[in-house]
Amino acid sequence: MGMMSIASSPPEAASPAHCRAHKAFLLCNYVLLGAASSCIFLTLSLRLIPSACGLLLILLHALTIASAIAGCAAASGSSSRWYGAHMVATVLTAILQGSVAVLVFTRTSDFLADGLRSYVREEDGAVILKMVGALCLVIFCMEWVVMALAFVLRYHTYVDGSGVRRSAKVQQEGDVSNWPWPLQV
């Protein structure tokens, strides 16, 4: 009944393709976790705590980490509500990570001087910011891979029969022979 942990394995009855997709999904989420935490540490090394843009940049990476952790449970689980929420969060973080990467690579000096107000030397700050931009680009690409793998996992879960399927068949009103005892009158 609980959520699936990050280190969980696919069901025993799963197909080999489902197992491979599950392992690839976990590996991609681990890469996302590592890249986002590295971005947080690089952003903190710019010494921009009083800056609102710096705080938003750190919060974006924290959202990416939360999305990767939640994705491990949501895409492998049977709840379509959590799956939908994970996909929306992943799309939003991917778009924002891509935007940050473009902003960092096209306007590094303006972004560093005006938006972030860093306390490190401009040359060192530009190098650190370009490393953050490169990691944001990696995160952007990995987010889309994670979304594709989440879709594949959800599809395999549905096809393998462990997904939630509801029948729309309604019983005939006169057929009460197979009703449970308390409901018979």
C-alpha positions in Angstrom: 0.0 0.0 0.0 3.0 2.3 0.5 5.0 4.0 -2.1 7.8 2.2 -3.8 11.3 3.1 -2.7 14.1 4.2 -5.0 16.0 0.9 -4.6 12.9 -1.2 -5.3 12.8 -3.8 -8.1 10.1 -4.4 -10.6 7.5 -7.1 -9.9 8.7 -10.8 -10.3 6.2 -11.4 -13.1 7.5 -8.4 -15.1 8.8 -9.0 -18.6 12.6 -8.6 -19.3 11.9 -5.3 -21.2 10.1 -4.0 -18.1 13.1 -4.9 -15.9 15.5 -3.2 -18.3 13.4 -0.1 -18.5 13.1 0.0 -14.7 16.9 -0.2 -14.3 17.4 2.5 -16.9 14.8 4.7 -15.1 16.6 4.3 -11.8 20.0 5.0 -13.3 18.6 8.2 -15.0 17.1 9.3 -11.7 20.4 8.7 -9.9 22.2 10.9 -12.6 19.5 13.6 -12.1 20.0 13.5 -8.3 23.8 13.8 -8.7 23.7 16.6 -11.3 21.1 18.6 -9.4 23.0 18.3 -6.1 26.2 19.3 -7.9 24.4 22.3 -9.3 23.3 23.3 -5.8 26.9 23.0 -4.5 28.3 25.0 -7.4 25.6 27.7 -7.0 26.5 27.9 -3.3 30.2 28.3 -4.2 29.2 31.5 -6.1 28.4 33.0 -2.6 25.1 34.5 -3.7 23.0 33.9 -0.6 21.6 37.5 -0.4 20.5 37.3 -4.1 16.9 36.4 -4.9 17.9 34.9 -8.3 20.5 32.7 -6.5 17.8 31.5 -4.1 15.5 30.7 -7.0 18.2 28.8 -8.8 18.9 26.7 -5.7 15.1 26.1 -5.3 14.9 24.9 -8.9 17.6 22.3 -8.3 15.9 21.3 -5.1 12.6 20.8 -7.1 14.5 18.7 -9.6 15.8 16.5 -6.7 12.3 16.2 -5.3 10.9 15.3 -8.7 13.5 12.6 -9.3 12.8 11.1 -5.9 9.1 11.2 -6.4 9.4 9.8 -9.9 10.8 6.6 -8.7 7.6 5.8 -6.8 5.1 7.5 -9.1 6.0 5.9 -12.4 6.3 2.4 -11.1 3.2 2.6 -8.9 -0.3 2.1 -9.9 -1.8 5.5 -9.1 -2.4 7.5 -12.2 -2.8 10.7 -10.1 0.8 10.5 -8.8 2.0 9.6 -12.3 0.3 12.6 -13.8 1.6 14.9 -11.0 5.1 13.5 -11.6 4.9 14.1 -15.3 3.8 17.7 -14.9 6.5 18.4 -12.3 9.1 16.8 -14.6 8.0 18.9 -17.6 8.1 22.1 -15.6 11.6 21.4 -14.2 12.9 20.4 -17.6 11.6 23.6 -19.2 13.1 25.7 -16.4 16.4 23.9 -16.4 16.7 24.4 -20.2 15.9 28.1 -19.8 18.6 28.5 -17.1 21.1 26.7 -19.4 20.3 29.0 -22.3 20.5 32.1 -20.1 23.8 31.0 -18.6 25.5 30.3 -21.9 24.2 33.4 -23.8 24.4 36.1 -21.1 26.9 34.8 -18.6 28.4 38.2 -17.6 25.0 40.0 -17.4 23.5 37.1 -15.5 26.4 37.0 -13.0 26.6 40.8 -12.5 22.9 41.9 -12.5 20.9 38.9 -11.5 23.1 36.9 -9.1 25.3 39.6 -7.5 28.0 37.1 -6.7 30.9 37.9 -4.3 33.6 36.0 -6.2 35.8 37.4 -8.9 34.1 37.8 -12.3 36.4 35.3 -14.1 35.9 32.6 -11.5 32.2 33.3 -11.3 31.9 32.9 -15.1 33.6 29.5 -15.0 31.5 28.3 -12.2 28.3 29.6 -13.8 29.2 27.9 -17.1 29.7 24.6 -15.2 26.2 25.1 -13.7 24.9 25.8 -17.2 26.4 22.6 -18.5 24.9 20.6 -15.7 21.5 22.3 -16.3 21.8 21.2 -19.9 22.5 17.6 -18.8 19.6 17.8 -16.4 17.3 19.1 -19.2 18.2 16.1 -21.4 17.9 13.6 -18.6 14.5 14.9 -17.6 13.2 14.1 -21.0 14.8 10.7 -20.9 13.2 10.1 -17.5 9.8 11.1 -18.9 10.1 8.7 -21.8 11.1 5.9 -19.5 8.3 6.7 -17.0 5.9 6.4 -19.9 7.4 3.1 -20.9 7.3 1.8 -17.4 3.6 2.8 -17.1 2.9 1.1 -20.4 4.6 -2.1 -19.3 2.8 -2.1 -16.0 -0.5 -1.8 -17.8 0.3 -4.5 -20.4 1.8 -6.9 -17.8 -1.5 -6.9 -16.0 -0.4 -5.3 -12.8 -1.9 -1.9 -13.7 -5.2 -0.7 -12.5 -8.0 -1.7 -14.9 -11.6 -0.9 -14.2 -14.5 -2.7 -15.8 -17.3 -0.6 -17.1 -19.7 -3.6 -17.2 -22.8 -3.2 -15.1 -24.7 -6.3 -13.8 -28.2 -6.9 -14.9 -30.7 -5.9 -12.3 -32.4 -9.2 -12.1 -29.2 -11.3 -11.6 -28.8 -11.4 -7.8 -27.6 -14.9 -7.5 -24.0 -14.0 -7.3 -24.3 -11.1 -4.9 -22.7 -11.4 -1.5 -25.0 -12.5 1.4 -25.6 -9.2 3.3 -26.9 -7.6 0.1 -29.5 -10.2 -0.7 -33.1 -9.3 0.3 
